[in-house]
Structures are given as C-alpha cells and as structure tokens.
Amino acid sequence: MEDLILLSHGDGGLLTHNLIEKYFVPHIGNPLLESMDDATSVILRGKRVLITTDSYVVDPIFFPGGDIGKLSVYGTVNDLSVSGAKPLYIAASFIIEEGLPLSTLERVVISMSEACREAKVQIVAGDTKVVGKNQADKIFITTTGVGVQMEGVKLGKNLIKPGDEVIVNGPIGNHGLCILLNRGNFSFKSNIKSDCAPLNSIIERILMEFGEGIKYMRDLTRGGLATCLKEIANSSGIIDIFLEEEKIPVEKEVRGVCEILGLDPLYLANEGKFVIFVESSLSKDLLDFMKNGLNLNWASVIGIVKEGRGDLFMRTQIGGTRRLNMLSGNPLPRIC
C-alpha cells in the first residue's frame, strides 16, 4: 500500500521534519533554504530583507486569547522578529468554505486589522478563493511576511557555542492546551488562554540592548519547547543542550490539566513564547532586563549549551537526566 499523508505530518515534530527532508528538500532545496530557519535572508538593492511564509488552519477558529486572524498576523510577525528583522509588510490569502457566514469572515478580518495595528505592520497584498461545502473547514489563511534586518544584528545557529545559556520569555504550553480544551471533547472547564501575542517590540528592545551577545532566537510554536531545542541541537551536531526541569516555567493550571490528560507541556504549542541563546556573561543582565524592563516576570534561564553530538537532555527535579527527542505522533493536529 502506498504511504499516505497523516495528520501527524503537520504537528511540527519528527514526521514533519522527515516529510520536509525526504520530499521537499531534494526537489526544491537551494542555499537560501539550507538554514531551515523561521525566515530567509536575501539582499535586495543593498538591503538585507527577510521573508517568511506560513499557513493557519487552527480549529476552532475562535478561542480564548485569540483567533485565526490574530494568529496569522502575530505568527508571521514573530517568525520575522526572532530572525532579527523589523517586520513591515504582510501578504495574505484566504481559502473560504462555501456556507461560512459573512459575519464570521468580517470578524476574522477585523481581528487581523487590529493585530496589524498592534504589531505596526501592514497587509499590502491579498487573495481570496472559495471552495465547495466540505472541501475546506470554515477558513484557512496563508501569509507571507517581509521585514528588514535590524542594523548590527547577526543571528544564527552556527553562532551558538558551549557555555551559552538558554532563556525562555514565559510559561509554556498555554496555546496547545487552550486549543485542545476548546474543541468540546472535555466536560471540565478551565481559565487557560492562548498566549497568542506579537513579539516584535520585545525582541527589538532586547536586540538593541544586548546586540552581539544574542546568538540565536526561535519562537516556540508547533512541537513545543522540546522539539524546537532538539532541532537546534541536531542541526549543529556538535553541541548538546541541557535543560533544568525545575526552571522551566509552566502555569499551575496548565501543569495540572496536563497531568490529568497525560500530556507533556514540553511538547505543547505556544504562540507568544521564544527562546534566546545568549553568552553566559550576559544572561543575568538579560534576565534582569526582561523581568524589570519588559515586565516578563516568568522569564527564566532554563538551560546551558555543552559540547556534544546534537542531543537534548533535561535534568529532572528528582535528580535524574532524561533524553528528549522531537515530538512524534502528536494527538492534536491543527493547532495553528
């Protein structure tokens, strides 16, 4: 029987990674795609321009803390920001299912407009397509974002060295768990909201303040914290990353629901969180700046980089060491 696409191929984990490596890279790979980062850098008329693209198929399209409209703008902005760019423009295309109420479409578009004002970007091009009933699910949005690289900023996985420390800007797991709980499959209620938010103003201030001391950044979306860091370590092949479980911030309610449902917050999606790799000599000052200057009270140094072979480990609260891999077989597709 011929192999088929599974929903798990879209969870951002191991199957997604294998899909890209086996079916996309051999046919469309080129030097600009090699880094496999959140955005690609090109030179246009002497300016370094960064480009990113993403699609949003989240179910449900409205959820506590956000909606597909906000998510599409913030996700695009965040991919550019963690790559060291100042986001400027977005192109957006819409695939709309026949039968969608026009009031729902307008609500999504208004939300995108509000998100653009908050993130200080503009939607400058767009397209709409309508498909038949049951040929899509309400509305899908695809975006392409463009920004210019901030002066003096140089980020890259290749700059990460042993001794660098890893900082996360806040508690993890909220978005993925929020989406799961709002699909109507559970009888209990919670106050968990998505962390859907733009990161560009925060990241711009961090880069302006700490410059070359920042080695690399990545936003934590599909696959969660563990998958993101495993990908970074694996792509290097010469470093290991060691996390401290007790230092990884997780809200009490998120942790409690995860324990009930048997989920690991390390692998849950986020839409307003990112990791920073920073020189150890600057990590304390950066953390103080994030907490006191940016009001990121949950920010935490969660790990350190060591020489290695591309592995990710976590020192547990009981004193053991656990090897972490990419997400595999995620039971929760369509989270963004």
C-alpha positions, 0 to 999 in steps of 0.5 A: 500500500502506498504511504499516505499523508497523516495528520501527524505530518503537520504537528511540527515534530519528527514526521514533519521534519522527515516529510520536509527532508525526504520530499521537499528538500531534494526537489526544491532545496537551494542555499537560501533554504539550507538554514531551515530557519523561521525566515530567509535572508536575501539582499535586495538593492543593498538591503538585507530583507527577510521573508517568511511564509506560513499557513493557519488552519487552527480549529476552532477558529475562535478561542480564548486569547485569540483567533485565526486572524490574530494568529496569522498576523502575530505568527508571521510577525514573530517568525520575522522578529526572532530572525532579527528583522523589523517586520513591515509588510504582510501578504495574505490569502484566504481559502473560504468554505462555501456556507461560512457566514459573512459575519464570521469572515468580517470578524476574522478580518477585523481581528487581523486589522487590529493585530496589524495595528498592534504589531505596526505592520501592514497587509499590502497584498491579498487573495481570496478563493472559495471552495465547495461545502466540505472541501475546506473547514470554515477558513484557512489563511496563508501569509507571507511576511517581509521585514528588514534586518535590524542594523548590527544584528547577526543571528544564527545557529552556527553562532551558538557555542558551549557555555551559552545559556538558554532563556525562555520569555514565559510559561509554556504550553498555554496555546496547545492546551487552550486549543485542545480544551476548546474543541468540546471533547472535555466536560471540565472547564478551565481559565487557560488562554492562548498566549497568542501575542506579537513579539516584535517590540520585545525582541527589538528592545532586547536586540538593541540592548544586548546586540552581539551577545544574542546568538540565536532566537526561535519562537516556540510554536508547533512541537513545543519547547522540546522539539524546537531545542532538539532541532537546534541541537541536531542541526549543529551536531556538535553541541548538546543542550541541557535543560533544568526541569525545575526552571522551566516555567509552566502555569499551575493550571496548565501543569495540572490539566496536563497531568490529568490528560497525560500530556507533556507541556514540553511538547505543547504549542505556544504562540507568544513564547521564544527562546534566546541563546545568549553568552553566559556573561550576559544572561543575568543582565538579560534576565534582569532586563526582561523581568524589570524592563519588559515586565516578563516576570516568568522569564527564566534561564532554563538551560546551558549549551555543552559540547556534544553530538546534537542531543537534548537532555533535561535534568529532572527535579528528582535528580535524574537526566532524561533524553528528549527527542522531537515530538512524534505522533502528536494527538492534536493536529491543527493547532495553528 
